[in-house]
Amino acid sequence: MCSVDNTKRIATFLEVPLGKVGYNAEKILTRTKSAQEPSISGFSSIIQSLIRESQKSSVRQAHSDFETECQILQWLDYAVLFVAPSNKDKHTAKNLLDELNFYLQSRSYLVNDTLSVADVVVFHTIHETMANLQPLEKENFLNVSRWFHHLQQLGEVRQGKNLLNFSTLQLLEWATGTHT
């Protein structure tokens, strides 16, 4: 979900002061840094402004290459247009997870071979969808589950969100208890 909470978490990851974030009269996420600067509206635009302000070395490195920067921006748009709506509709969620599962088949991260803002944004946006999956459903999306589980182990990414269970032991216990 492209929410105030997720925006705060991404700003924390980027080590950037967020300023004031809320929804304007049209219910669009808006960021105001100071009274002297114009506000920025829209999740993707806010994240792009945070990326530009970040002095974090890993972020600066990723954005030194034009192609990588473009790929990250595409994932920001993907998060807004496709990932966020999946939190509200199971059919949309399944299609999204199928697509992501295929994409992550031969990758550990969304862009290149290292953690990027794209991973953090999609992680926080898809968290609700992943939390709503039953253990058996998670097994249908092994690549997404692997990627998500890896990211949630990184404190700088998860930032206090609940750890989701990807253990098949829980499934085994549930199955044993219900089929006696």
Steps between C-alpha positions, in 0.01 A plus 500: 500500500630847414434644846638760737649222714680339206628839384645559848669161494653565157625843616660329800667244271631786283611691812309811393285722723149464366335821610122501519314230306126455477210493261380817331134591436499272193632208712836503326811433706687831539836594650588844632865553596471862608280804455749642248491201267204380293332177609547181301199283422485133408678201649742451212589870483560512875728195490691648204555822697623298801741308277643829365550627856658182633870502577506126574793353307312193371224722363743746342686210339185350350398835354837572340402272212221636278363158401479383863332824601239450227434143613449620859255765381310234304467293818369805688227537239438125510449521877239773459316361198509125566624406847287740707167393340584134570450563871126539441424224249604133524477443124724801431736380775533155341580648159753737653666224701514274193670779307747584778569132561598454136716816504684392817562151366862583415551807718563579866402866467276702271778712350850367435655279767471718809234647725348817356223745580286301256517195728416706808204673335353179358565318831301754700229528236450123473530426874123497557445263207766261629359517855160393369634186330457163665815283531388278212442804279852626577637171370344577161721808478837364612712765330297789642501329839880456487550866402253628760637279778855616426401868508300470822813366672674834432419737785555808286230375262242350737523777762284339766231351278392154612706212367287285273531126537637312200577182690345181369521361856195709585320350202604151607371560854171634368455211258581240766257654748212512255539158335510260795 
